Amino acid sequence: MKKNMGFALRAAGFFAVFAICFLVYSRLITPKFFTDIDWPTTTTYAGFYELEKNTADVLFLGSSHGVTSFLPQELYNQYGITSYNLSCEQQGMVTSYYWLKEALRYQSPKAVVLECYFCFPYMVDEPLNTEESYTRKAIDFMKWSPVKAEAVKTICEVDANQDVWSYYFPNVRYHTRWENLDRNDYRYREMAGRAGLKGFAPLYFHLGEEGEGFAPHEAGETEECAEMAPLMREYLDKISDLCREKDITLILTITPAMAADHTKCNAVQAYAAEKELAFISFNEQDVYQQMDYQIMVDNCDNGHPNIWGAVKVTDYLGGVLREQFAIESKAQPQWEETREDYAFIMDMCSLDHTGDIDTYLSALNHQQYAVIIASKDDFTSALRESTVELLRQLGLSADFAGKEGYNYLAVISDGRVLLEEVSAEPIEYQGAIQNGYLPLYARSIKDGGGNGLASVIIDGEELSKNQSGLNIIVYNNHTRRVVDSVWFGTNEPENTMGR
């Protein structure tokens, strides 16, 4: 009897260790998309599970159009409304439906805002109207429950090319990744916890002249309706029915996009009327004008708002949620704690559109940054007092008086000044940023013959523009990305800036 008991205990121990090892292996080889890329889908879904239960009054669902349009922190800052954005790239209605079901296991929202671009045929050769890889990105990091089991079953019934077992055992789908694992794969807990924007993905480019000729459509301009994809219509019905069953207000939207013409908006409007739902077309002229939207400035491309466009969309929507649907404001710690994250992202996005050195330096005062400043040739003859004061605010303290013709090098990382030196001799720094992980080699050399050098090499890559004046490199230690590399001609009155 004792012998049998001992064997059973050893067997149970073996299978427990095997299960743990298998789970760790499965997590390692599953692709991850964190805040160090433009579409942090993994961060979105991992971050959702970090929310306290029943704290989000609004949930957003939809495709990438929704990811870049609905800004939960802006909604909270301006209206005190708590929300989370569960949208992701190419999110069809099937994925939206199952993520709504999953979300309702944890949250009791008063309203769901659904972005409807994917109601219409997008990838006509794909059974789910979207690529398999995007479905996987949305489902792989959903926790296992009867909801996920049902989602996997449905996905594989609709798309015969997908394998149920590859969801249960990721090694079936991702076994070839083993040789290409990167740092993200080993730092899941750290990276997944950086969900300060609560599902929103910021874009910061301007559409520009590609948007010329766009005109928002007039309400009732035509009665022509685009045809919804049958599967998308079926799951839109399921979303509507689920919201009705749970007494949740469902708001359908079409966000600012040149590709979302009036026939698509008409189709969603007709559906909303049939189901007695609210519908907001942000391409409709009256709404467009109330937002003061300018697609050439406020969109990143022909389908996605940039962060400034998202602010306009979200502010308009906030007014609707408060005035028409009586969603009340409330103070909630998890949204209060991420105010600074939002301010940081706004400053980071503004860097690409800033040409004034003082405005630029004022946006760098965040501990997430590593900032390296290297001079080349003369950098003091037109250096403003206001610029020197802003350098002080970054923690620097060098005295530039009487230092014409000197070299200057400063390295700031993780909120600490690692080096600051003004010298007539060449200056060199060889060390590391990102808490000592990332190698940095920087130099400032002026030889008096016009062959000076401002060099900043991070992880083996030269990043400095090596121009006369101050060369500035900005690196985000958290997302492990180069944010910007610029130079300011502080040797001339205009302080000319270049990239």
SVG drawing of the C-alpha trace seen along z (x, -y; Angstrom):
<svg xmlns="http://www.w3.org/2000/svg" viewBox="-36 -85 78 87">
<polyline fill="none" stroke="black" stroke-width="0.4" points="0.0,0.0 2.8,-2.4 4.7,-1.5 1.7,-2.3 1.1,-5.6 4.7,-6.6 4.5,-5.8 1.3,-7.8 2.9,-10.8 6.0,-10.6 3.8,-10.3 1.7,-13.3 4.8,-15.3 6.2,-14.4 3.0,-15.4 2.9,-18.7 6.4,-19.6 5.8,-18.6 2.6,-20.8 4.5,-23.8 7.3,-23.3 4.9,-22.9 3.0,-26.1 6.3,-28.1 7.4,-26.7 4.0,-27.5 4.2,-31.1 7.8,-31.5 7.1,-30.4 3.8,-32.3 4.5,-35.6 4.2,-38.7 3.3,-42.3 4.1,-44.7 4.5,-48.5 7.9,-48.4 5.9,-48.1 3.2,-50.2 0.4,-47.6 0.8,-46.3 -1.9,-43.7 -0.5,-41.5 -0.2,-44.5 -3.8,-45.3 -5.2,-41.9 -2.7,-41.2 -3.5,-44.7 -7.2,-44.1 -6.9,-41.3 -5.0,-43.7 -8.1,-45.9 -10.0,-45.7 -13.3,-44.0 -16.3,-46.1 -14.4,-49.3 -14.7,-50.1 -18.0,-51.7 -17.3,-51.7 -15.6,-49.1 -14.4,-49.7 -14.3,-47.0 -13.3,-47.0 -10.4,-46.9 -7.3,-49.0 -9.6,-51.9 -10.9,-51.6 -7.4,-51.0 -6.3,-54.4 -9.6,-56.3 -10.7,-55.7 -8.4,-57.0 -9.5,-55.8 -7.2,-58.1 -8.5,-61.2 -12.0,-60.1 -11.2,-59.8 -9.2,-63.1 -11.9,-65.1 -15.1,-63.4 -14.2,-61.1 -15.5,-58.1 -13.6,-54.8 -13.1,-52.7 -10.9,-50.2 -10.1,-49.7 -10.2,-46.0 -9.9,-46.7 -7.1,-45.2 -5.8,-45.0 -8.3,-43.4 -10.7,-42.5 -13.7,-41.1 -17.1,-40.7 -16.4,-37.1 -13.4,-38.2 -15.3,-41.3 -18.2,-39.1 -16.0,-36.7 -13.9,-39.4 -17.1,-41.0 -18.2,-37.8 -14.8,-37.4 -14.8,-41.0 -18.2,-40.5 -16.7,-37.9 -14.7,-40.7 -16.5,-44.0 -20.1,-45.3 -20.0,-48.1 -22.8,-50.5 -21.9,-51.0 -20.1,-49.2 -18.8,-51.3 -18.3,-49.1 -16.2,-50.4 -17.9,-48.8 -15.4,-49.1 -15.0,-45.3 -18.7,-44.7 -17.9,-44.9 -15.9,-42.6 -12.2,-43.2 -10.4,-40.0 -12.9,-38.2 -10.7,-35.1 -10.5,-34.6 -13.4,-32.8 -13.2,-35.1 -12.8,-38.3 -9.3,-38.7 -5.9,-36.9 -5.4,-34.0 -2.4,-35.7 -4.6,-38.6 -7.1,-36.2 -4.3,-34.5 -3.0,-37.8 -6.4,-38.5 -7.2,-35.0 -3.8,-33.7 -3.7,-35.8 -7.3,-35.4 -7.4,-33.4 -8.7,-29.8 -12.3,-29.5 -15.5,-28.2 -15.6,-31.5 -12.2,-30.9 -13.0,-27.2 -16.2,-28.3 -14.3,-31.0 -11.6,-28.5 -14.3,-26.0 -16.2,-28.6 -13.0,-30.0 -11.9,-26.6 -15.4,-25.6 -15.6,-28.8 -12.0,-28.5 -11.1,-24.9 -7.4,-25.9 -7.1,-26.6 -6.5,-23.8 -8.2,-23.6 -5.2,-21.8 -2.9,-24.6 -4.8,-26.9 -4.6,-24.4 -1.0,-23.4 0.8,-26.5 3.8,-24.4 1.8,-23.0 1.6,-26.5 4.7,-28.1 7.4,-25.4 9.6,-27.1 9.9,-30.2 12.2,-28.4 15.4,-29.5 14.2,-33.1 13.1,-34.0 14.0,-37.5 14.2,-39.5 10.4,-40.1 9.8,-36.3 11.7,-36.2 10.2,-39.3 6.5,-38.8 5.5,-39.8 7.5,-43.0 6.4,-44.1 2.8,-43.0 2.3,-45.2 2.9,-48.4 -0.7,-49.0 -1.0,-52.6 -2.9,-53.6 -5.5,-50.8 -5.6,-49.4 -5.0,-52.6 -2.2,-52.6 -0.8,-56.1 0.2,-57.1 1.8,-60.5 2.3,-61.1 0.1,-63.4 -1.7,-62.3 -0.9,-65.5 -1.6,-66.1 -2.8,-62.6 -6.0,-63.7 -6.7,-66.5 -10.1,-66.3 -11.7,-64.4 -15.0,-65.8 -17.3,-64.5 -20.6,-63.3 -23.9,-65.0 -26.6,-63.2 -29.1,-61.7 -26.9,-62.5 -27.8,-59.1 -29.8,-56.0 -27.3,-53.6 -26.0,-51.0 -23.0,-48.8 -23.5,-45.1 -22.3,-43.7 -20.3,-40.5 -22.8,-37.7 -20.7,-36.3 -20.0,-39.8 -23.7,-40.6 -24.4,-37.4 -22.0,-38.2 -23.0,-41.8 -26.5,-40.5 -25.0,-38.4 -23.2,-41.4 -26.4,-43.4 -28.4,-40.6 -25.8,-40.1 -25.8,-43.8 -29.6,-43.8 -29.6,-40.7 -27.1,-42.4 -28.9,-45.8 -25.8,-47.4 -26.1,-50.4 -24.5,-49.5 -23.2,-52.4 -22.1,-51.7 -19.5,-53.9 -17.6,-54.6 -14.4,-56.4 -12.7,-59.0 -11.5,-57.2 -11.4,-58.1 -12.2,-54.4 -15.4,-54.5 -17.6,-56.1 -21.2,-57.1 -22.6,-53.7 -20.9,-52.0 -22.2,-54.6 -25.7,-54.3 -25.6,-50.5 -24.6,-50.9 -27.2,-53.6 -29.9,-51.4 -28.8,-48.5 -28.8,-50.8 -32.3,-52.0 -33.6,-48.4 -32.1,-47.4 -32.9,-50.6 -29.3,-51.3 -27.2,-54.5 -24.9,-55.3 -22.2,-57.9 -20.6,-58.5 -17.5,-60.6 -17.4,-61.1 -20.8,-62.8 -20.4,-66.5 -22.1,-67.8 -20.1,-65.6 -16.9,-66.2 -17.4,-70.0 -18.3,-69.8 -15.0,-68.0 -13.1,-70.6 -11.6,-67.6 -9.1,-68.0 -8.3,-64.6 -5.0,-66.0 -3.8,-66.9 -5.7,-64.6 -5.3,-61.3 -2.1,-59.3 -3.2,-57.6 -6.4,-57.2 -7.9,-55.0 -6.5,-55.8 -6.5,-58.9 -3.3,-60.0 -3.2,-60.7 -4.5,-64.3 -7.3,-63.0 -8.1,-60.4 -8.3,-63.2 -11.0,-64.9 -12.9,-61.7 -12.8,-60.8 -13.7,-64.2 -16.8,-64.2 -17.7,-60.7 -17.3,-61.7 -19.9,-64.4 -22.3,-61.9 -21.7,-59.3 -22.3,-61.9 -25.2,-63.9 -27.2,-61.3 -26.5,-58.2 -25.9,-59.6 -22.5,-57.9 -21.3,-59.5 -17.8,-60.5 -16.0,-58.9 -12.6,-58.8 -10.8,-55.5 -7.2,-54.8 -6.2,-52.7 -7.0,-55.6 -5.6,-58.2 -2.3,-56.3 -1.9,-56.4 -2.3,-60.2 1.4,-60.5 1.7,-57.7 -0.7,-59.6 1.2,-62.9 4.4,-61.1 3.0,-59.6 1.6,-63.0 5.0,-64.6 6.7,-61.7 4.4,-62.0 4.9,-65.8 8.7,-65.4 8.4,-64.5 6.5,-67.8 8.7,-70.1 11.2,-72.4 12.1,-74.7 14.8,-73.6 13.1,-74.9 9.8,-73.2 11.8,-70.1 13.8,-70.0 10.7,-70.7 9.1,-67.5 12.1,-65.3 11.6,-65.6 10.5,-62.0 12.3,-59.2 11.6,-56.7 14.0,-58.4 17.7,-58.1 18.9,-61.4 22.3,-61.9 23.5,-65.3 26.8,-65.6 28.2,-68.9 30.1,-69.3 32.1,-72.4 30.8,-75.6 27.6,-75.2 27.6,-78.2 27.6,-81.3 23.8,-81.3 22.8,-79.2 19.8,-80.9 19.5,-81.4 16.1,-79.8 17.7,-76.7 20.3,-76.5 17.5,-76.7 15.6,-73.8 18.9,-71.8 18.9,-72.5 15.4,-71.1 16.7,-67.9 19.2,-67.6 22.2,-69.1 24.3,-71.8 27.2,-72.7 28.3,-76.3 28.9,-77.3 30.1,-80.9 33.5,-81.4 33.5,-77.9 33.5,-78.9 35.2,-76.3 34.8,-73.6 33.3,-70.1 30.1,-69.1 28.7,-65.6 25.8,-64.7 24.2,-61.3 20.9,-61.0 19.2,-57.6 16.6,-56.3 16.3,-59.7 20.1,-60.0 22.8,-62.0 25.5,-59.5 27.8,-62.0 28.0,-65.7 31.3,-67.3 32.4,-70.5 36.0,-70.4 38.6,-71.8 39.7,-68.2 37.9,-65.4 35.2,-63.8 34.3,-60.2 31.7,-58.1 31.7,-54.3 29.0,-52.7 25.4,-51.6 21.8,-52.9 18.6,-51.0 19.7,-50.1 23.0,-49.0 21.7,-46.6 22.3,-48.5 25.9,-49.5 26.5,-53.2 29.6,-54.8 29.5,-58.6 32.1,-61.2 32.3,-64.9 35.4,-66.1 36.4,-69.5 39.7,-69.7 39.5,-73.3 39.9,-72.4 36.2,-71.8 36.5,-68.1 34.8,-67.8 32.7,-64.8 29.5,-64.2 29.1,-60.4 26.5,-58.4 26.5,-54.7 23.8,-52.6 24.1,-48.8 26.5,-49.1 24.4,-51.6 25.5,-55.2 22.6,-57.5 24.0,-61.0 23.4,-63.4 26.9,-64.7 26.0,-68.3 27.4,-71.5 25.6,-72.5 23.9,-70.1 23.1,-66.6 20.4,-65.0 19.4,-61.3 16.3,-60.2 15.9,-56.6 12.9,-55.0 14.3,-52.7 10.9,-51.0 10.0,-50.2 13.6,-49.8 13.2,-52.0 15.0,-55.0 12.5,-57.8 14.3,-60.5 17.7,-61.8 17.9,-65.5 20.4,-68.4 20.0,-72.0 22.3,-74.6 22.9,-76.5 25.8,-78.2 23.4,-80.4 20.6,-82.7 17.9,-80.6 18.9,-77.5 18.0,-75.6 16.7,-72.0 17.1,-69.0 16.6,-65.2"/>
</svg>
